[in-house]
Each structure stands twice: as C-alpha cells, then as structure tokens.
Amino acid sequence: MPRKTKTLEPGALDGALVIYTDGACLGNPGPGGWGVIMYHGKRTKEMCGGETDTTNNRMEMTAAIKALEAIKPDFEGPVVLFTDSTYVLKGITEWIHGWKKRGWKKSDRKPVVNKDLWQQLDALNSNRNVRWEWVKGHAGDIGNERADELAGQGIPKGAKKAN
C-alpha cells in the first residue's frame, strides 16, 4: 500500500494512480537501470529496463518517462508520482520553465544537460494531471524500495561497474 505523506492531505491518494520511480547506475556513467511501480486501486504494475552506458540522472528521468508513457490514454484521473531524485523533481516542477524561456539554456547560458529527456518528460507531463512528490530514498518506503529493486533488476545482465 502506498504511504501517506505529510505533504498530502488526507484522502489525496484515493482514486489516484500512484507511481514510484527510481534509477540506478553502476558507476556514473556506467551501466544503469530504471524501475517503476504503479498502483491504482488494487492493481499493481511493475516495469524495469536499462542501458549499458548511461548516468544515474538519465535513469531517474527515464523511469518517470516510462511511467507516464505507460498510463492508458483514456485515464483522466489524478496521478501522484513519487521520486527520490531532487534533480527530477526540481527539474520538472521548477527549473524547466526558465530553461524553456531561455531556449533550453541554464541560467549560466550553458545548454541544459539531458535536454532530450527533459523535452520528453515535459511533453508527457503537460498532457496529464501529475502531482510530483519527493520521497526519501532508502528510508523504508515500500513503493520507493520496490522501485529501487526494479531499477537494479533493469541493469543489463553481465554489466560491470566502470573503473
């Protein structure tokens, strides 16, 4: 069962599609994986995957993208997406507005890192009623712990940590 948090009012998760996402990487860069667990009512869906040469941030973002892509097109209810990545959370809820105004440049005028994934995530997010929430990683939250396990499972088999 997904947890209730101090930031959510009582009943906020009732009827919502609740998603937990996580990314993992053996080295940074190195082989990485992403994991997603989705709860809606009594139904649960789990997904994972990975890449042989990536970064932890890219896997965190990919998990959120894969989760939002997996939502059925006719689903119109609220979505609550939990991530333990402040990079993803702040990127999609705060920083992205400035990046877009500046033509995908950061405040220091340098190009936004992972622009390709930010653009995908922005497009998916704009088509949904998504409430983004941060959850502390490795702190016993059942959904976050399972997403972390799935991210580990998504790392390509036989992958070795980069030196």
N, CA, C and O atoms as a DFTB+ gen file, in Angstrom:
652 C
 N C O
     1  1       0.846      -1.183       0.000
     2  2       0.000       0.000       0.000
     3  2       0.884       1.236       0.000
     4  3       1.813       1.317       0.803
     5  1       0.625       2.206      -0.878
     6  2       1.430       3.420      -0.902
     7  2       1.288       4.187       0.412
     8  3       0.251       4.133       1.073
     9  1       2.336       4.888       0.764
    10  2       2.327       5.620       2.020
    11  2       1.612       6.959       1.891
    12  3       1.520       7.519       0.799
    13  1       1.116       7.458       2.989
    14  2       0.591       8.816       3.065
    15  2       1.750       9.687       3.547
    16  3       2.544       9.251       4.380
    17  1       1.855      10.895       3.039
    18  2       2.935      11.775       3.462
    19  2       2.374      13.025       4.100
    20  3       1.191      13.338       3.962
    21  1       3.246      13.738       4.804
    22  2       2.835      14.997       5.421
    23  2       2.407      16.016       4.375
    24  3       1.589      16.891       4.661
    25  1       2.952      15.911       3.163
    26  2       2.657      16.904       2.137
    27  2       1.325      16.664       1.443
    28  3       0.847      17.529       0.709
    29  1       0.728      15.516       1.662
    30  2      -0.539      15.197       1.015
    31  2      -1.669      15.260       2.025
    32  3      -1.566      14.718       3.126
    33  1      -2.731      15.917       1.648
    34  2      -3.891      15.992       2.525
    35  2      -4.553      14.619       2.619
    36  3      -4.401      13.796       1.716
    37  1      -5.288      14.366       3.709
    38  2      -5.954      13.069       3.857
    39  2      -6.848      12.772       2.644
    40  3      -7.597      13.630       2.177
    41  1      -6.746      11.557       2.163
    42  2      -7.563      11.135       1.023
    43  2      -7.006      11.540      -0.328
    44  3      -7.621      11.241      -1.352
    45  1      -5.850      12.216      -0.365
    46  2      -5.301      12.701      -1.630
    47  2      -4.969      11.570      -2.597
    48  3      -4.986      11.771      -3.811
    49  1      -4.670      10.392      -2.076
    50  2      -4.306       9.278      -2.947
    51  2      -5.510       8.429      -3.348
    52  3      -5.392       7.557      -4.209
    53  1      -6.668       8.676      -2.732
    54  2      -7.863       7.902      -3.058
    55  2      -8.239       8.113      -4.520
    56  3      -8.481       9.242      -4.947
    57  1      -8.289       7.036      -5.279
    58  2      -8.659       7.110      -6.687
    59  2      -7.532       7.536      -7.607
    60  3      -7.681       7.488      -8.828
    61  1      -6.417       7.950      -7.052
    62  2      -5.284       8.399      -7.870
    63  2      -4.472       7.203      -8.364
    64  3      -4.446       6.142      -7.740
    65  1      -3.823       7.406      -9.482
    66  2      -2.806       6.484      -9.954
    67  2      -1.529       6.898      -9.244
    68  3      -1.033       8.005      -9.449
    69  1      -0.996       6.019      -8.413
    70  2       0.198       6.318      -7.621
    71  2       1.385       5.607      -8.252
    72  3       1.345       4.404      -8.511
    73  1       2.435       6.369      -8.492
    74  2       3.615       5.853      -9.186
    75  2       4.855       6.134      -8.341
    76  3       5.013       7.222      -7.786
    77  1       5.724       5.140      -8.255
    78  2       7.048       5.316      -7.676
    79  2       8.063       5.007      -8.766
    80  3       7.938       4.007      -9.474
    81  1       9.072       5.871      -8.898
    82  2      10.108       5.663      -9.908
    83  2      11.478       5.721      -9.247
    84  3      11.655       6.358      -8.209
    85  1      12.444       5.047      -9.861
    86  2      13.817       5.128      -9.366
    87  2      14.779       4.751     -10.480
    88  3      14.418       4.058     -11.431
    89  1      16.002       5.220     -10.342
    90  2      17.069       4.893     -11.268
    91  2      18.276       4.405     -10.493
    92  3      18.431       4.705      -9.309
    93  1      19.126       3.653     -11.168
    94  2      20.347       3.129     -10.546
    95  2      21.441       3.078     -11.600
    96  3      21.160       2.950     -12.792
    97  1      22.678       3.178     -11.161
    98  2      23.796       3.143     -12.098
    99  2      24.998       2.504     -11.421
   100  3      25.293       2.804     -10.264
   101  1      25.692       1.625     -12.134
   102  2      26.949       1.043     -11.663
   103  2      28.064       1.917     -12.213
   104  3      28.519       1.712     -13.339
   105  1      28.497       2.873     -11.439
   106  2      29.398       3.904     -11.934
   107  2      28.533       5.026     -12.483
   108  3      27.338       4.834     -12.704
   109  1      29.109       6.166     -12.701
   110  2      28.319       7.298     -13.196
   111  2      29.212       8.156     -14.082
   112  3      29.788       9.128     -13.592
   113  1      29.353       7.833     -15.382
   114  2      28.495       6.930     -16.152
   115  2      28.898       5.470     -16.005
   116  3      29.962       5.124     -15.491
   117  1      27.983       4.638     -16.488
   118  2      28.162       3.200     -16.469
   119  2      26.857       2.536     -16.842
   120  3      25.931       3.208     -17.297
   121  1      26.764       1.234     -16.660
   122  2      25.509       0.554     -16.923
   123  2      24.468       0.971     -15.884
   124  3      24.780       1.108     -14.701
   125  1      23.238       1.170     -16.336
   126  2      22.212       1.636     -15.420
   127  2      20.864       1.003     -15.670
   128  3      20.621       0.393     -16.711
   129  1      19.989       1.164     -14.683
   130  2      18.636       0.627     -14.792
   131  2      17.617       1.597     -14.226
   132  3      17.945       2.485     -13.439
   133  1      16.390       1.411     -14.639
   134  2      15.271       2.207     -14.130
   135  2      14.168       1.260     -13.684
   136  3      14.020       0.161     -14.217
   137  1      13.399       1.701     -12.700
   138  2      12.305       0.888     -12.184
   139  2      11.080       1.729     -11.894
   140  3      11.178       2.888     -11.491
   141  1       9.920       1.118     -12.110
   142  2       8.638       1.792     -11.903
   143  2       7.669       0.812     -11.262
   144  3       7.573      -0.345     -11.671
   145  1       6.952       1.289     -10.251
   146  2       5.818       0.531      -9.729
   147  2       4.627       1.476      -9.703
   148  3       4.717       2.608      -9.229
   149  1       3.512       0.983     -10.223
   150  2       2.296       1.785     -10.335
   151  2       1.176       1.093      -9.571
   152  3       0.984      -0.118      -9.685
   153  1       0.436       1.887      -8.786
   154  2      -0.706       1.378      -8.029
   155  2      -1.961       2.131      -8.460
   156  3      -1.958       3.360      -8.529
   157  1      -3.026       1.398      -8.748
   158  2      -4.326       2.032      -8.973
   159  2      -5.382       1.097      -8.400
   160  3      -5.626       0.012      -8.928
   161  1      -5.997       1.532      -7.323
   162  2      -6.923       0.646      -6.632
   163  2      -6.164      -0.569      -6.142
   164  3      -5.158      -0.442      -5.444
   165  1      -6.645      -1.745      -6.505
   166  2      -5.979      -2.986      -6.087
   167  2      -5.007      -3.505      -7.137
   168  3      -4.369      -4.539      -6.937
   169  1      -4.892      -2.792      -8.260
   170  2      -3.989      -3.224      -9.330
   171  2      -2.594      -2.653      -9.141
   172  3      -2.421      -1.526      -8.678
   173  1      -1.605      -3.451      -9.508
   174  2      -0.206      -3.051      -9.445
   175  2       0.458      -3.426     -10.763
   176  3       0.213      -4.502     -11.307
   177  1       1.302      -2.528     -11.271
   178  2       2.075      -2.811     -12.476
   179  2       3.524      -2.465     -12.182
   180  3       3.814      -1.411     -11.615
   181  1       4.433      -3.348     -12.565
   182  2       5.859      -3.125     -12.378
   183  2       6.559      -3.169     -13.725
   184  3       6.202      -3.954     -14.603
   185  1       7.567      -2.308     -13.874
   186  2       8.345      -2.263     -15.112
   187  2       9.796      -1.952     -14.770
   188  3      10.086      -1.309     -13.761
   189  1      10.696      -2.415     -15.620
   190  2      12.100      -2.041     -15.467
   191  2      12.808      -2.205     -16.803
   192  3      12.322      -2.880     -17.710
   193  1      13.946      -1.581     -16.893
   194  2      14.765      -1.658     -18.095
   195  2      16.088      -0.986     -17.810
   196  3      16.333      -0.533     -16.692
   197  1      16.944      -0.918     -18.818
   198  2      18.232      -0.292     -18.578
   199  2      19.004      -0.043     -19.844
   200  3      18.547      -0.327     -20.951
   201  1      20.199       0.500     -19.650
   202  2      21.116       0.822     -20.738
   203  2      22.527       0.454     -20.309
   204  3      22.834       0.431     -19.117
   205  1      23.382       0.168     -21.278
   206  2      24.742      -0.252     -20.963
   207  2      25.665       0.915     -20.624
   208  3      26.649       0.723     -19.909
   209  1      25.375       2.118     -21.116
   210  2      26.236       3.270     -20.867
   211  2      25.354       4.491     -20.631
   212  3      24.823       5.072     -21.578
   213  1      25.203       4.874     -19.377
   214  2      24.272       5.943     -19.031
   215  2      24.709       6.600     -17.725
   216  3      25.793       6.329     -17.208
   217  1      23.849       7.465     -17.206
   218  2      24.115       8.105     -15.914
   219  2      22.927       7.871     -14.987
   220  3      21.838       7.512     -15.434
   221  1      23.148       8.076     -13.708
   222  2      22.076       7.917     -12.742
   223  2      20.931       8.881     -13.042
   224  3      19.766       8.485     -12.998
   225  1      21.247      10.146     -13.348
   226  2      20.185      11.111     -13.641
   227  2      19.358      10.701     -14.848
   228  3      18.137      10.857     -14.845
   229  1      20.006      10.181     -15.874
   230  2      19.256       9.736     -17.060
   231  2      18.335       8.569     -16.706
   232  3      17.223       8.480     -17.228
   233  1      18.786       7.678     -15.826
   234  2      17.934       6.556     -15.439
   235  2      16.762       7.035     -14.571
   236  3      15.652       6.520     -14.706
   237  1      16.990       8.004     -13.693
   238  2      15.906       8.576     -12.891
   239  2      14.849       9.196     -13.818
   240  3      13.650       8.994     -13.630
   241  1      15.310       9.943     -14.809
   242  2      14.391      10.584     -15.757
   243  2      13.676       9.554     -16.621
   244  3      12.475       9.669     -16.870
   245  1      14.417       8.548     -17.078
   246  2      13.816       7.515     -17.917
   247  2      12.710       6.783     -17.173
   248  3      11.685       6.445     -17.765
   249  1      12.905       6.535     -15.885
   250  2      11.870       5.875     -15.085
   251  2      10.582       6.697     -15.104
   252  3       9.499       6.145     -15.300
   253  1      10.690       8.000     -14.902
   254  2       9.497       8.862     -14.920
   255  2       8.853       8.880     -16.300
   256  3       7.628       8.841     -16.413
   257  1       9.664       8.939     -17.343
   258  2       9.141       8.933     -18.714
   259  2       8.402       7.622     -18.993
   260  3       7.275       7.639     -19.490
   261  1       9.024       6.500     -18.680
   262  2       8.398       5.194     -18.936
   263  2       7.087       5.062     -18.166
   264  3       6.117       4.501     -18.674
   265  1       7.062       5.582     -16.937
   266  2       5.837       5.519     -16.131
   267  2       4.715       6.310     -16.794
   268  3       3.601       5.809     -16.944
   269  1       5.007       7.537     -17.189
   270  2       3.966       8.371     -17.794
   271  2       3.529       7.824     -19.152
   272  3       2.359       7.932     -19.520
   273  1       4.466       7.238     -19.895
   274  2       4.107       6.613     -21.178
   275  2       3.179       5.416     -20.985
   276  3       2.370       5.104     -21.859
   277  1       3.298       4.748     -19.838
   278  2       2.514       3.526     -19.593
   279  2       1.077       3.803     -19.163
   280  3       0.263       2.881     -19.093
   281  1       0.762       5.051     -18.878
   282  2      -0.606       5.374     -18.470
   283  2      -1.524       5.262     -19.688
   284  3      -1.223       5.790     -20.759
   285  1      -2.624       4.578     -19.510
   286  2      -3.565       4.401     -20.616
   287  2      -4.078       5.761     -21.083
   288  3      -4.350       6.639     -20.264
   289  1      -4.212       5.937     -22.404
   290  2      -4.633       7.234     -22.939
   291  2      -5.984       7.725     -22.405
   292  3      -6.213       8.931     -22.310
   293  1      -6.863       6.808     -22.062
   294  2      -8.189       7.224     -21.601
   295  2      -8.253       7.482     -20.089
   296  3      -9.317       7.812     -19.566
   297  1      -7.130       7.334     -19.386
   298  2      -7.119       7.597     -17.949
   299  2      -7.146       9.108     -17.721
   300  3      -6.275       9.832     -18.201
   301  1      -8.137       9.567     -16.996
   302  2      -8.282      11.004     -16.764
   303  2      -8.147      11.398     -15.300
   304  3      -8.290      12.573     -14.963
   305  1      -7.879      10.445     -14.439
   306  2      -7.776      10.740     -13.017
   307  2      -6.461      11.384     -12.639
   308  3      -5.584      11.576     -13.481
   309  1      -6.332      11.716     -11.369
   310  2      -5.078      12.315     -10.903
   311  2      -3.957      11.284     -10.848
   312  3      -4.186      10.090     -10.658
   313  1      -2.753      11.780     -11.019
   314  2      -1.549      10.960     -10.953
   315  2      -0.654      11.572      -9.880
   316  3      -0.401      12.777      -9.892
   317  1      -0.178      10.747      -8.960
   318  2       0.800      11.193      -7.967
   319  2       2.066      10.379      -8.227
   320  3       2.069       9.154      -8.097
   321  1       3.140      11.078      -8.596
   322  2       4.392      10.409      -8.935
   323  2       5.426      10.735      -7.861
   324  3       5.769      11.896      -7.639
   325  1       5.915       9.687      -7.202
   326  2       6.933       9.819      -6.165
   327  2       8.302       9.511      -6.755
   328  3       8.479       8.507      -7.446
   329  1       9.261      10.374      -6.479
   330  2      10.646      10.168      -6.897
   331  2      11.560      10.525      -5.739
   332  3      11.243      11.406      -4.939
   333  1      12.689       9.848      -5.649
   334  2      13.674      10.220      -4.638
   335  2      14.765      11.107      -5.240
   336  3      15.771      11.398      -4.592
   337  1      14.553      11.531      -6.486
   338  2      15.511      12.364      -7.193
   339  2      15.096      13.835      -7.132
   340  3      14.105      14.233      -7.746
   341  1      15.854      14.632      -6.395
   342  2      15.553      16.063      -6.385
   343  2      15.844      16.673      -7.751
   344  3      15.233      17.674      -8.124
   345  1      16.774      16.079      -8.500
   346  2      17.068      16.525      -9.864
   347  2      15.815      16.439     -10.728
   348  3      15.469      17.401     -11.414
   349  1      15.137      15.301     -10.701
   350  2      13.913      15.134     -11.489
   351  2      12.810      16.043     -10.950
   352  3      12.158      16.751     -11.718
   353  1      12.602      16.025      -9.651
   354  2      11.520      16.808      -9.051
   355  2      11.670      18.302      -9.338
   356  3      10.744      18.936      -9.844
   357  1      12.832      18.859      -9.014
   358  2      13.028      20.295      -9.231
   359  2      13.102      20.625     -10.720
   360  3      12.635      21.678     -11.154
   361  1      13.690      19.720     -11.494
   362  2      13.778      19.958     -12.931
   363  2      12.414      20.115     -13.578
   364  3      12.199      21.048     -14.351
   365  1      11.489      19.212     -13.271
   366  2      10.179      19.222     -13.936
   367  2       9.207      20.223     -13.317
   368  3       8.291      20.684     -13.997
   369  1       9.385      20.569     -12.045
   370  2       8.432      21.477     -11.402
   371  2       8.938      22.917     -11.302
   372  3       8.134      23.839     -11.169
   373  1      10.255      23.125     -11.363
   374  2      10.795      24.475     -11.173
   375  2      11.671      24.930     -12.336
   376  3      11.341      25.889     -13.033
   377  1      12.779      24.241     -12.539
   378  2      13.802      24.710     -13.467
   379  2      13.348      24.742     -14.915
   380  3      13.792      25.602     -15.676
   381  1      12.476      23.830     -15.314
   382  2      12.117      23.682     -16.725
   383  2      11.506      24.949     -17.318
   384  3      11.678      25.225     -18.505
   385  1      10.798      25.714     -16.503
   386  2      10.145      26.929     -17.007
   387  2      11.198      27.929     -17.505
   388  3      11.043      28.516     -18.576
   389  1      12.256      28.117     -16.730
   390  2      13.340      29.013     -17.137
   391  2      14.105      28.467     -18.328
   392  3      14.464      29.215     -19.237
   393  1      14.354      27.171     -18.326
   394  2      15.070      26.569     -19.454
   395  2      14.334      26.817     -20.760
   396  3      14.944      27.174     -21.768
   397  1      13.035      26.630     -20.739
   398  2      12.249      26.815     -21.960
   399  2      12.260      28.284     -22.404
   400  3      12.374      28.575     -23.595
   401  1      12.144      29.193     -21.455
   402  2      12.178      30.636     -21.781
   403  2      13.513      31.032     -22.401
   404  3      13.572      31.894     -23.277
   405  1      14.587      30.388     -21.932
   406  2      15.931      30.713     -22.417
   407  2      16.366      29.828     -23.579
   408  3      17.553      29.779     -23.901
   409  1      15.432      29.130     -24.212
   410  2      15.793      28.269     -25.346
   411  2      16.617      27.072     -24.933
   412  3      17.590      26.728     -25.605
   413  1      16.243      26.425     -23.833
   414  2      16.905      25.242     -23.291
   415  2      18.345      25.536     -22.892
   416  3      19.260      24.749     -23.132
   417  1      18.506      26.697     -22.278
   418  2      19.792      27.067     -21.684
   419  2      19.577      27.282     -20.190
   420  3      18.514      27.728     -19.758
   421  1      20.616      26.954     -19.403
   422  2      20.570      27.194     -17.963
   423  2      20.827      28.679     -17.708
   424  3      21.133      29.431     -18.633
   425  1      20.703      29.086     -16.466
   426  2      20.907      30.499     -16.133
   427  2      22.330      30.964     -16.448
   428  3      22.554      32.156     -16.659
   429  1      23.294      30.041     -16.484
   430  2      24.667      30.398     -16.848
   431  2      24.891      30.374     -18.365
   432  3      26.022      30.484     -18.837
   433  1      23.804      30.231     -19.111
   434  2      23.788      30.231     -20.584
   435  2      24.352      28.947     -21.208
   436  3      24.471      28.851     -22.429
   437  1      24.695      27.974     -20.378
   438  2      25.167      26.686     -20.897
   439  2      23.954      25.831     -21.251
   440  3      22.885      26.001     -20.666
   441  1      24.114      24.910     -22.208
   442  2      22.984      24.054     -22.589
   443  2      22.523      23.173     -21.431
   444  3      23.324      22.747     -20.599
   445  1      21.235      22.914     -21.395
   446  2      20.653      22.031     -20.388
   447  2      21.141      20.602     -20.651
   448  3      21.045      20.098     -21.770
   449  1      21.656      19.971     -19.619
   450  2      22.091      18.578     -19.714
   451  2      20.834      17.698     -19.781
   452  3      19.853      17.961     -19.086
   453  1      20.865      16.683     -20.595
   454  2      19.754      15.739     -20.774
   455  2      18.528      16.400     -21.407
   456  3      17.393      16.016     -21.124
   457  1      18.762      17.386     -22.256
   458  2      17.678      18.119     -22.920
   459  2      16.685      17.176     -23.604
   460  3      15.476      17.396     -23.544
   461  1      17.195      16.134     -24.249
   462  2      16.310      15.194     -24.949
   463  2      15.291      14.573     -24.002
   464  3      14.110      14.470     -24.333
   465  1      15.749      14.162     -22.824
   466  2      14.833      13.550     -21.864
   467  2      13.927      14.587     -21.207
   468  3      12.755      14.311     -20.951
   469  1      14.459      15.779     -20.932
   470  2      13.611      16.829     -20.349
   471  2      12.472      17.189     -21.294
   472  3      11.349      17.426     -20.848
   473  1      12.748      17.232     -22.587
   474  2      11.694      17.559     -23.544
   475  2      10.633      16.457     -23.588
   476  3       9.439      16.747     -23.666
   477  1      11.064      15.201     -23.538
   478  2      10.102      14.092     -23.489
   479  2       9.260      14.156     -22.225
   480  3       8.037      14.027     -22.278
   481  1       9.916      14.354     -21.095
   482  2       9.219      14.394     -19.817
   483  2       8.259      15.579     -19.763
   484  3       7.148      15.450     -19.249
   485  1       8.669      16.718     -20.280
   486  2       7.814      17.903     -20.315
   487  2       6.548      17.641     -21.145
   488  3       5.446      17.998     -20.729
   489  1       6.711      17.028     -22.299
   490  2       5.556      16.740     -23.160
   491  2       4.588      15.785     -22.466
   492  3       3.376      16.001     -22.498
   493  1       5.105      14.743     -21.848
   494  2       4.242      13.781     -21.149
   495  2       3.565      14.414     -19.939
   496  3       2.387      14.166     -19.681
   497  1       4.304      15.223     -19.203
   498  2       3.779      15.871     -18.011
   499  2       2.676      16.871     -18.354
   500  3       1.705      17.007     -17.609
   501  1       2.823      17.559     -19.462
   502  2       1.845      18.585     -19.828
   503  2       0.508      17.980     -20.257
   504  3      -0.505      18.678     -20.283
   505  1       0.498      16.713     -20.587
   506  2      -0.740      16.036     -21.010
   507  2      -1.461      15.332     -19.866
   508  3      -2.479      14.676     -20.088
   509  1      -0.953      15.461     -18.665
   510  2      -1.507      14.749     -17.512
   511  2      -1.662      15.669     -16.321
   512  3      -1.030      16.722     -16.241
   513  1      -2.514      15.256     -15.396
   514  2      -2.663      15.946     -14.124
   515  2      -1.734      15.242     -13.132
   516  3      -2.176      14.392     -12.357
   517  1      -0.434      15.602     -13.160
   518  2       0.572      14.919     -12.348
   519  2       0.943      15.786     -11.149
   520  3       1.254      16.970     -11.282
   521  1       0.901      15.169      -9.994
   522  2       1.392      15.806      -8.770
   523  2       2.714      15.129      -8.449
   524  3       2.753      13.928      -8.181
   525  1       3.790      15.894      -8.474
   526  2       5.127      15.380      -8.238
   527  2       5.451      15.487      -6.763
   528  3       5.274      16.542      -6.153
   529  1       5.927      14.390      -6.189
   530  2       6.255      14.343      -4.762
   531  2       7.630      13.717      -4.573
   532  3       7.997      12.766      -5.263
   533  1       8.383      14.270      -3.621
   534  2       9.680      13.706      -3.271
   535  2       9.504      12.729      -2.120
   536  3       8.731      12.978      -1.196
   537  1      10.227      11.615      -2.183
   538  2      10.258      10.635      -1.109
   539  2      11.730      10.361      -0.796
   540  3      12.549      10.229      -1.705
   541  1      12.049      10.277       0.463
   542  2      13.426       9.976       0.845
   543  2      13.774       8.555       0.424
   544  3      13.060       7.609       0.755
   545  1      14.862       8.411      -0.300
   546  2      15.300       7.096      -0.753
   547  2      15.906       6.277       0.363
   548  3      16.485       6.824       1.301
   549  1      15.776       4.977       0.263
   550  2      16.386       4.034       1.202
   551  2      15.989       4.318       2.653
   552  3      16.793       4.195       3.578
   553  1      14.722       4.700       2.816
   554  2      14.241       5.043       4.159
   555  2      13.049       4.172       4.561
   556  3      12.322       4.511       5.495
   557  1      12.846       3.058       3.865
   558  2      11.806       2.118       4.250
   559  2      10.449       2.316       3.598
   560  3       9.516       1.572       3.899
   561  1      10.310       3.306       2.705
   562  2       9.051       3.479       1.993
   563  2       8.879       2.299       1.032
   564  3       9.732       2.072       0.174
   565  1       7.808       1.565       1.168
   566  2       7.622       0.323       0.410
   567  2       7.671       0.549      -1.101
   568  3       8.336      -0.200      -1.816
   569  1       6.974       1.571      -1.589
   570  2       6.964       1.849      -3.029
   571  2       8.337       2.240      -3.538
   572  3       8.766       1.777      -4.595
   573  1       9.028       3.089      -2.794
   574  2      10.357       3.513      -3.204
   575  2      11.341       2.355      -3.164
   576  3      12.179       2.218      -4.055
   577  1      11.245       1.528      -2.144
   578  2      12.148       0.377      -2.038
   579  2      11.932      -0.589      -3.207
   580  3      12.892      -1.133      -3.752
   581  1      10.675      -0.799      -3.587
   582  2      10.398      -1.706      -4.710
   583  2      10.881      -1.106      -6.025
   584  3      11.436      -1.820      -6.860
   585  1      10.679       0.189      -6.221
   586  2      11.171       0.834      -7.443
   587  2      12.695       0.727      -7.517
   588  3      13.254       0.540      -8.598
   589  1      13.357       0.844      -6.379
   590  2      14.808       0.701      -6.321
   591  2      15.232      -0.718      -6.713
   592  3      16.188      -0.901      -7.466
   593  1      14.513      -1.717      -6.196
   594  2      14.809      -3.115      -6.560
   595  2      14.633      -3.324      -8.066
   596  3      15.458      -3.969      -8.712
   597  1      13.559      -2.777      -8.611
   598  2      13.299      -2.917     -10.038
   599  2      14.385      -2.231     -10.871
   600  3      14.799      -2.754     -11.906
   601  1      14.846      -1.057     -10.416
   602  2      15.920      -0.363     -11.129
   603  2      17.178      -1.240     -11.159
   604  3      17.858      -1.318     -12.182
   605  1      17.478      -1.888     -10.048
   606  2      18.619      -2.797     -10.009
   607  2      18.444      -3.968     -10.956
   608  3      19.401      -4.406     -11.596
   609  1      17.216      -4.479     -11.045
   610  2      16.928      -5.588     -11.959
   611  2      17.052      -5.147     -13.420
   612  3      17.348      -5.962     -14.294
   613  1      16.826      -3.860     -13.682
   614  2      16.880      -3.348     -15.051
   615  2      18.286      -3.171     -15.599
   616  3      18.466      -3.041     -16.810
   617  1      19.284      -3.163     -14.724
   618  2      20.658      -3.026     -15.196
   619  2      20.995      -4.230     -16.072
   620  3      20.789      -5.372     -15.659
   621  1      21.512      -3.985     -17.281
   622  2      21.787      -5.087     -18.200
   623  2      22.608      -6.199     -17.535
   624  3      23.579      -5.929     -16.828
   625  1      22.208      -7.439     -17.772
   626  2      22.884      -8.602     -17.204
   627  2      24.338      -8.641     -17.641
   628  3      24.658      -8.375     -18.800
   629  1      25.202      -8.970     -16.719
   630  2      26.624      -9.062     -17.012
   631  2      27.330      -7.715     -16.984
   632  3      28.535      -7.641     -17.224
   633  1      26.581      -6.636     -16.690
   634  2      27.195      -5.305     -16.658
   635  2      28.150      -5.209     -15.483
   636  3      27.873      -5.713     -14.395
   637  1      29.249      -4.572     -15.714
   638  2      30.255      -4.387     -14.673
   639  2      30.379      -2.909     -14.360
   640  3      30.194      -2.047     -15.219
   641  1      30.695      -2.644     -13.111
   642  2      30.898      -1.257     -12.671
   643  2      32.090      -0.662     -13.427
   644  3      33.127      -1.304     -13.591
   645  1      31.913       0.585     -13.883
   646  2      33.006       1.265     -14.589
   647  2      34.145       1.576     -13.614
   648  3      33.906       1.826     -12.432
   649  1      35.377       1.559     -14.112
   650  2      36.538       1.860     -13.255
   651  2      36.763       3.333     -13.157
   652  3      37.693       3.772     -12.480
